[in-house]
Amino acid sequence: MYLLLSIVLSTILGFALLTMGPLIGGVIAFGIVVGCIFRGLYLLNDLHKSILSISPKKDKVQQAYENYLKERDKDSN
């Protein structure tokens, strides 16, 4: 139901933007698209921060061992 409502509202918005003319409608449409992209990036950043806060931290011994393995593999190639 929510998808159908979104489709209908988007159709009405598109028709309204077309009737405003190419310049004004284009500017408003550009603002809507860029605003949605920025909001999505903000939500992804927030999600990333929340995942980092609940993920288990590596201890120093495990970190040193992984660095050693990476350096050893790099030196062997």
C-alpha positions as CSV (number, residue, x, y, z in Angstrom):
1,M,0.0,0.0,0.0
2,Y,2.9,2.4,0.9
3,L,4.5,1.6,-2.5
4,L,1.3,2.5,-4.4
5,L,0.9,5.7,-2.4
6,S,4.6,6.6,-3.2
7,I,4.0,5.9,-6.9
8,V,0.9,8.0,-7.1
9,L,2.5,10.9,-5.2
10,S,5.6,10.8,-7.4
11,T,3.4,10.9,-10.5
12,I,1.5,13.9,-9.2
13,L,4.8,15.6,-8.3
14,G,6.3,14.8,-11.8
15,F,3.2,16.3,-13.5
16,A,3.4,19.4,-11.3
17,L,7.1,19.8,-12.2
18,L,6.4,19.4,-15.9
19,T,3.8,22.1,-15.8
20,M,6.1,24.6,-14.1
21,G,8.4,24.7,-17.1
22,P,11.8,23.2,-17.7
23,L,13.9,25.7,-15.7
24,I,11.9,25.9,-12.5
25,G,10.9,22.2,-12.6
26,G,14.4,21.1,-13.3
27,V,15.8,23.1,-10.4
28,I,13.2,21.7,-8.0
29,A,13.7,18.1,-9.3
30,F,17.5,18.5,-9.0
31,G,17.0,19.7,-5.4
32,I,14.8,16.8,-4.6
33,V,17.3,14.2,-6.0
34,V,20.4,15.8,-4.4
35,G,18.5,16.1,-1.1
36,C,17.6,12.4,-1.2
37,I,21.3,11.5,-2.0
38,F,22.6,13.6,0.9
39,R,20.0,12.1,3.3
40,G,21.0,8.6,2.2
41,L,24.7,9.3,2.8
42,Y,23.9,10.7,6.2
43,L,21.9,7.6,7.1
44,L,24.7,5.3,5.8
45,N,27.2,7.3,7.9
46,D,25.0,7.0,11.0
47,L,24.6,3.2,10.4
48,H,28.3,2.8,10.0
49,K,28.9,4.6,13.4
50,S,26.3,2.4,15.1
51,I,27.8,-0.8,13.7
52,L,31.3,0.2,14.8
53,S,30.1,0.9,18.3
54,I,28.6,-2.6,18.7
55,S,31.3,-4.6,16.9
56,P,33.9,-6.3,19.0
57,K,37.2,-4.5,19.2
58,K,40.4,-6.3,18.3
59,D,43.0,-6.6,21.0
60,K,46.6,-5.5,20.4
61,V,48.0,-9.0,20.2
62,Q,45.5,-10.0,17.5
63,Q,46.2,-6.8,15.6
64,A,50.0,-7.3,15.8
65,Y,49.6,-10.9,14.6
66,E,47.5,-9.8,11.6
67,N,50.0,-7.1,10.7
68,Y,52.8,-9.6,10.9
69,L,50.9,-12.0,8.5
70,K,50.3,-9.1,6.1
71,E,54.0,-8.1,6.1
72,R,55.2,-11.7,5.7
73,D,52.9,-12.2,2.7
74,K,54.0,-8.9,1.2
75,D,57.7,-9.8,1.6
76,S,57.3,-13.3,0.2
77,N,55.8,-11.9,-3.1
